[in-house]
Amino acid sequence: MSVHVRHSDKVIEAKLLEFPDYMSKAEEYKSQTGVSNVYIMSDDSKLIKSTEQYKDFRFQYLDVPRPNKAWFTETERGVPKDILERNFLLDVYAAAQCDHQILTYSSNVARLIGEISYAIRNKEPVLY
């Protein structure tokens, strides 16, 4: 399963859900299916660190900087835009490859993950 947690500048558009909210859905899904592998996509480095408390899950994620800020702050620090774009696309594709997604459709990125998942399987994704 994949979990997409959008924080950073999303707070100005929507109420942010905290990681335990997503993980309660992951725990429900795990109890139904036995699936404990979770791909994390998030802009929040603190969230990645907090996965350590969920011992019954195996987490995977890209090893990239997560400043929890908008992209332009990274380009201002000298990170090439093409690297940011590549990392983003790899993250989206990895999340969409999972059989199940836990996300919110208040995020355009999450909707993109859902659309790609649909295109890959030619069926509606299972969303929690």
PADRENDO-685928 format. One record per residue: residue number from 1; residue in three letters; x, y, z of N, C-alpha, C in turn. Coordinates in steps of 0.05 Angstrom, whole numbers. Example, Ala and Ser with C-alpha at 12.3 -4.5 7.8 and 13.67 -1.06 7.14 Angstrom:
+-----+------+--------+--------+--------+--------+--------+--------+--------+--------+--------+
| seq | type |    n_X |    n_Y |    n_Z |   ca_X |   ca_Y |   ca_Z |    c_X |    c_Y |    c_Z |
+-----+------+--------+--------+--------+--------+--------+--------+--------+--------+--------+
|   1 |  ALA |    264 |   -114 |    156 |    246 |    -90 |    156 |    264 |    -66 |    156 |
|   2 |  SER |    257 |    -45 |    142 |    273 |    -21 |    143 |    258 |      1 |    157 |
+-----+------+--------+--------+--------+--------+--------+--------+--------+--------+--------+
***
This chain:
+-----+------+--------+--------+--------+--------+--------+--------+--------+--------+--------+
| seq | type |    n_X |    n_Y |    n_Z |   ca_X |   ca_Y |   ca_Z |    c_X |    c_Y |    c_Z |
+-----+------+--------+--------+--------+--------+--------+--------+--------+--------+--------+
|   1 |  MET |     17 |    -24 |      0 |      0 |      0 |      0 |     18 |     25 |      0 |
|   2 |  SER |      7 |     46 |    -10 |     22 |     71 |     -9 |      6 |     91 |      8 |
|   3 |  VAL |     21 |    109 |     21 |      9 |    130 |     37 |     21 |    156 |     28 |
|   4 |  HIS |      3 |    174 |     19 |     12 |    201 |     11 |      3 |    221 |     32 |
|   5 |  VAL |     22 |    234 |     45 |     16 |    253 |     66 |     27 |    280 |     57 |
|   6 |  ARG |      8 |    298 |     52 |     16 |    325 |     43 |     15 |    344 |     66 |
|   7 |  HIS |     37 |    357 |     72 |     38 |    377 |     93 |     47 |    403 |     80 |
|   8 |  SER |     67 |    415 |     89 |     79 |    441 |     79 |     58 |    461 |     73 |
|   9 |  ASP |     59 |    473 |     49 |     41 |    495 |     42 |     12 |    487 |     38 |
|  10 |  LYS |      6 |    462 |     40 |    -22 |    453 |     36 |    -40 |    463 |     59 |
|  11 |  VAL |    -28 |    471 |     81 |    -43 |    480 |    104 |    -60 |    505 |     97 |
|  12 |  ILE |    -52 |    520 |     77 |    -68 |    544 |     70 |    -93 |    537 |     54 |
|  13 |  GLU |    -94 |    512 |     44 |   -117 |    503 |     28 |   -136 |    484 |     41 |
|  14 |  ALA |   -125 |    468 |     60 |   -142 |    447 |     71 |   -131 |    440 |     99 |
|  15 |  LYS |   -149 |    427 |    115 |   -141 |    417 |    141 |   -122 |    394 |    137 |
|  16 |  LEU |    -99 |    395 |    150 |    -79 |    374 |    148 |    -87 |    351 |    166 |
|  17 |  LEU |    -83 |    327 |    156 |    -86 |    303 |    172 |    -59 |    295 |    181 |
|  18 |  GLU |    -57 |    286 |    206 |    -32 |    277 |    217 |    -27 |    248 |    209 |
|  19 |  PHE |     -1 |    240 |    210 |      6 |    213 |    202 |     -9 |    191 |    217 |
|  20 |  PRO |    -14 |    193 |    243 |    -30 |    172 |    256 |    -58 |    169 |    244 |
|  21 |  ASP |    -69 |    190 |    232 |    -95 |    187 |    219 |    -93 |    168 |    195 |
|  22 |  TYR |    -72 |    171 |    180 |    -67 |    154 |    157 |    -61 |    126 |    166 |
|  23 |  MET |    -45 |    123 |    187 |    -36 |     97 |    196 |    -59 |     81 |    209 |
|  24 |  SER |    -79 |     95 |    219 |   -102 |     80 |    229 |   -116 |     66 |    206 |
|  25 |  LYS |   -117 |     79 |    183 |   -128 |     66 |    159 |   -110 |     43 |    149 |
|  26 |  ALA |    -84 |     47 |    151 |    -65 |     26 |    143 |    -68 |      2 |    162 |
|  27 |  GLU |    -73 |      7 |    187 |    -77 |    -15 |    206 |   -102 |    -30 |    200 |
|  28 |  GLU |   -123 |    -16 |    193 |   -148 |    -29 |    184 |   -143 |    -47 |    160 |
|  29 |  TYR |   -130 |    -36 |    141 |   -125 |    -50 |    116 |   -107 |    -75 |    121 |
|  30 |  LYS |    -87 |    -71 |    138 |    -69 |    -93 |    146 |    -85 |   -116 |    159 |
|  31 |  SER |   -103 |   -109 |    177 |   -119 |   -129 |    190 |   -137 |   -145 |    171 |
|  32 |  GLN |   -145 |   -132 |    149 |   -162 |   -145 |    129 |   -146 |   -162 |    109 |
|  33 |  THR |   -122 |   -154 |    103 |   -107 |   -166 |     82 |    -80 |   -178 |     90 |
|  34 |  GLY |    -69 |   -170 |    112 |    -43 |   -179 |    120 |    -20 |   -162 |    108 |
|  35 |  VAL |    -27 |   -143 |     91 |     -7 |   -126 |     78 |      6 |   -107 |     99 |
|  36 |  SER |     32 |   -108 |    101 |     46 |    -90 |    120 |     68 |    -74 |    107 |
|  37 |  ASN |     71 |    -76 |     81 |     91 |    -60 |     66 |     78 |    -34 |     58 |
|  38 |  VAL |     91 |    -11 |     65 |     79 |     15 |     61 |    100 |     32 |     46 |
|  39 |  TYR |     92 |     43 |     23 |    108 |     63 |     10 |     99 |     90 |     19 |
|  40 |  ILE |    117 |    107 |     29 |    110 |    133 |     39 |    118 |    154 |     19 |
|  41 |  MET |    100 |    172 |     13 |    106 |    196 |     -3 |     97 |    220 |     13 |
|  42 |  SER |    116 |    236 |     20 |    111 |    260 |     37 |    133 |    280 |     34 |
|  43 |  ASP |    125 |    305 |     39 |    145 |    327 |     39 |    155 |    333 |     67 |
|  44 |  ASP |    147 |    316 |     86 |    152 |    321 |    115 |    173 |    301 |    125 |
|  45 |  SER |    197 |    311 |    131 |    219 |    293 |    141 |    213 |    283 |    169 |
|  46 |  LYS |    199 |    298 |    185 |    191 |    289 |    212 |    173 |    265 |    210 |
|  47 |  LEU |    156 |    264 |    190 |    138 |    242 |    186 |    154 |    216 |    181 |
|  48 |  ILE |    175 |    219 |    164 |    191 |    196 |    157 |    204 |    184 |    183 |
|  49 |  LYS |    214 |    202 |    200 |    225 |    193 |    225 |    205 |    180 |    243 |
|  50 |  SER |    180 |    189 |    242 |    159 |    178 |    260 |    150 |    150 |    252 |
|  51 |  THR |    158 |    141 |    228 |    151 |    113 |    220 |    163 |     93 |    239 |
|  52 |  GLU |    184 |    100 |    253 |    198 |     81 |    271 |    180 |     70 |    293 |
|  53 |  GLN |    159 |     85 |    300 |    141 |     76 |    321 |    121 |     55 |    312 |
|  54 |  TYR |    119 |     50 |    286 |    101 |     30 |    275 |    116 |      5 |    269 |
|  55 |  LYS |    121 |    -11 |    289 |    139 |    -35 |    287 |    127 |    -57 |    270 |
|  56 |  ASP |    100 |    -57 |    266 |     87 |    -79 |    251 |     86 |    -73 |    221 |
|  57 |  PHE |     99 |    -51 |    213 |     99 |    -44 |    184 |    127 |    -42 |    174 |
|  58 |  ARG |    130 |    -46 |    148 |    156 |    -42 |    135 |    152 |    -19 |    116 |
|  59 |  PHE |    167 |      3 |    121 |    164 |     27 |    105 |    186 |     30 |     84 |
|  60 |  GLN |    179 |     41 |     61 |    197 |     47 |     40 |    191 |     75 |     31 |
|  61 |  TYR |    212 |     89 |     22 |    209 |    117 |     13 |    235 |    124 |     -1 |
|  62 |  LEU |    233 |    144 |    -18 |    257 |    155 |    -31 |    275 |    169 |    -11 |
|  63 |  ASP |    300 |    165 |    -13 |    319 |    179 |      5 |    327 |    205 |     -8 |
|  64 |  VAL |    309 |    225 |     -3 |    313 |    252 |    -15 |    308 |    273 |      7 |
|  65 |  PRO |    319 |    297 |      4 |    313 |    318 |     23 |    283 |    324 |     24 |
|  66 |  ARG |    273 |    329 |     48 |    245 |    335 |     52 |    243 |    360 |     69 |
|  67 |  PRO |    245 |    384 |     57 |    246 |    408 |     72 |    219 |    417 |     83 |
|  68 |  ASN |    197 |    404 |     75 |    170 |    411 |     83 |    164 |    440 |     75 |
|  69 |  LYS |    174 |    448 |     52 |    168 |    475 |     41 |    163 |    472 |     11 |
|  70 |  ALA |    155 |    493 |     -1 |    149 |    493 |    -30 |    174 |    488 |    -46 |
|  71 |  TRP |    172 |    479 |    -70 |    194 |    473 |    -88 |    213 |    497 |    -91 |
|  72 |  PHE |    202 |    521 |    -94 |    219 |    544 |   -100 |    240 |    548 |    -78 |
|  73 |  THR |    235 |    540 |    -54 |    255 |    543 |    -33 |    279 |    525 |    -38 |
|  74 |  GLU |    274 |    503 |    -50 |    296 |    484 |    -56 |    312 |    494 |    -80 |
|  75 |  THR |    299 |    505 |   -100 |    314 |    516 |   -123 |    330 |    540 |   -114 |
|  76 |  GLU |    320 |    556 |    -96 |    335 |    579 |    -85 |    360 |    570 |    -70 |
|  77 |  ARG |    359 |    545 |    -58 |    382 |    534 |    -44 |    402 |    521 |    -63 |
|  78 |  GLY |    395 |    520 |    -89 |    414 |    509 |   -109 |    407 |    481 |   -118 |
|  79 |  VAL |    385 |    470 |   -109 |    378 |    443 |   -119 |    367 |    446 |   -147 |
|  80 |  PRO |    378 |    432 |   -167 |    368 |    435 |   -194 |    339 |    427 |   -197 |
|  81 |  LYS |    324 |    442 |   -212 |    296 |    437 |   -215 |    291 |    409 |   -228 |
|  82 |  ASP |    308 |    401 |   -246 |    304 |    375 |   -259 |    307 |    352 |   -239 |
|  83 |  ILE |    324 |    355 |   -219 |    327 |    335 |   -198 |    301 |    334 |   -181 |
|  84 |  LEU |    290 |    357 |   -174 |    265 |    358 |   -159 |    243 |    345 |   -175 |
|  85 |  GLU |    241 |    351 |   -201 |    220 |    340 |   -218 |    223 |    310 |   -220 |
|  86 |  ARG |    248 |    300 |   -224 |    253 |    271 |   -226 |    244 |    257 |   -200 |
|  87 |  ASN |    252 |    268 |   -177 |    245 |    255 |   -152 |    215 |    255 |   -148 |
|  88 |  PHE |    202 |    276 |   -156 |    173 |    278 |   -153 |    159 |    256 |   -170 |
|  89 |  LEU |    168 |    254 |   -195 |    156 |    234 |   -213 |    161 |    206 |   -205 |
|  90 |  LEU |    185 |    200 |   -195 |    191 |    174 |   -184 |    173 |    167 |   -160 |
|  91 |  ASP |    169 |    187 |   -143 |    152 |    183 |   -119 |    123 |    177 |   -128 |
|  92 |  VAL |    113 |    193 |   -146 |     85 |    189 |   -156 |     82 |    161 |   -168 |
|  93 |  TYR |    101 |    154 |   -185 |     99 |    128 |   -199 |    101 |    105 |   -179 |
|  94 |  ALA |    119 |    107 |   -160 |    121 |     86 |   -140 |     95 |     83 |   -123 |
|  95 |  ALA |     84 |    106 |   -116 |     59 |    105 |   -100 |     36 |     93 |   -117 |
|  96 |  ALA |     34 |    100 |   -142 |     13 |     89 |   -159 |     16 |     60 |   -165 |
|  97 |  GLN |     41 |     49 |   -164 |     46 |     21 |   -169 |     35 |      3 |   -147 |
|  98 |  CYS |     31 |     14 |   -123 |     20 |     -2 |   -101 |     -8 |    -10 |   -107 |
|  99 |  ASP |    -16 |    -32 |    -96 |    -43 |    -42 |   -101 |    -65 |    -25 |    -88 |
| 100 |  HIS |    -58 |    -12 |    -66 |    -77 |      4 |    -51 |    -64 |     30 |    -43 |
| 101 |  GLN |    -80 |     52 |    -42 |    -70 |     78 |    -34 |    -86 |     89 |    -11 |
| 102 |  ILE |    -72 |    102 |      7 |    -85 |    117 |     29 |    -76 |    146 |     25 |
| 103 |  LEU |    -96 |    162 |     18 |    -91 |    190 |     11 |   -116 |    207 |     13 |
| 104 |  THR |   -113 |    232 |      9 |   -136 |    250 |      9 |   -138 |    264 |    -18 |
| 105 |  TYR |   -162 |    266 |    -28 |   -165 |    279 |    -54 |   -166 |    310 |    -51 |
| 106 |  SER |   -159 |    321 |    -28 |   -155 |    350 |    -26 |   -129 |    358 |    -39 |
| 107 |  SER |   -113 |    338 |    -46 |    -87 |    342 |    -58 |    -87 |    335 |    -87 |
| 108 |  ASN |    -77 |    352 |   -105 |    -76 |    346 |   -133 |    -57 |    323 |   -138 |
| 109 |  VAL |    -36 |    321 |   -122 |    -17 |    299 |   -125 |    -31 |    272 |   -119 |
| 110 |  ALA |    -47 |    272 |    -98 |    -61 |    247 |    -91 |    -80 |    240 |   -113 |
| 111 |  ARG |    -94 |    259 |   -125 |   -112 |    253 |   -147 |    -96 |    242 |   -171 |
| 112 |  LEU |    -72 |    253 |   -176 |    -55 |    242 |   -197 |    -47 |    213 |   -192 |
| 113 |  ILE |    -40 |    207 |   -167 |    -34 |    180 |   -160 |    -58 |    161 |   -166 |
| 114 |  GLY |    -81 |    170 |   -158 |   -106 |    155 |   -164 |   -110 |    151 |   -194 |
| 115 |  GLU |   -106 |    171 |   -210 |   -110 |    169 |   -239 |    -90 |    150 |   -251 |
| 116 |  ILE |    -65 |    152 |   -243 |    -45 |    134 |   -254 |    -51 |    105 |   -246 |
| 117 |  SER |    -58 |    101 |   -221 |    -65 |     75 |   -211 |    -88 |     63 |   -228 |
| 118 |  TYR |   -108 |     80 |   -234 |   -130 |     71 |   -251 |   -120 |     63 |   -279 |
| 119 |  ALA |   -103 |     79 |   -290 |    -93 |     74 |   -317 |    -76 |     48 |   -318 |
| 120 |  ILE |    -61 |     43 |   -297 |    -45 |     19 |   -296 |    -62 |     -6 |   -296 |
| 121 |  ARG |    -84 |     -6 |   -280 |   -100 |    -30 |   -276 |   -126 |    -31 |   -292 |
| 122 |  ASN |   -133 |     -8 |   -304 |   -159 |     -5 |   -318 |   -182 |    -11 |   -299 |
| 123 |  LYS |   -179 |     -3 |   -274 |   -201 |     -5 |   -255 |   -197 |     16 |   -233 |
| 124 |  GLU |   -218 |     23 |   -220 |   -217 |     43 |   -199 |   -198 |     33 |   -177 |
| 125 |  PRO |   -181 |     51 |   -167 |   -163 |     43 |   -146 |   -178 |     40 |   -120 |
| 126 |  VAL |   -168 |     22 |   -102 |   -179 |     19 |    -76 |   -167 |     41 |    -59 |
| 127 |  LEU |   -183 |     60 |    -50 |   -174 |     82 |    -34 |   -185 |     80 |     -6 |
| 128 |  TYR |   -168 |     88 |     13 |   -177 |     88 |     41 |   -171 |    115 |     54 |
+-----+------+--------+--------+--------+--------+--------+--------+--------+--------+--------+
***
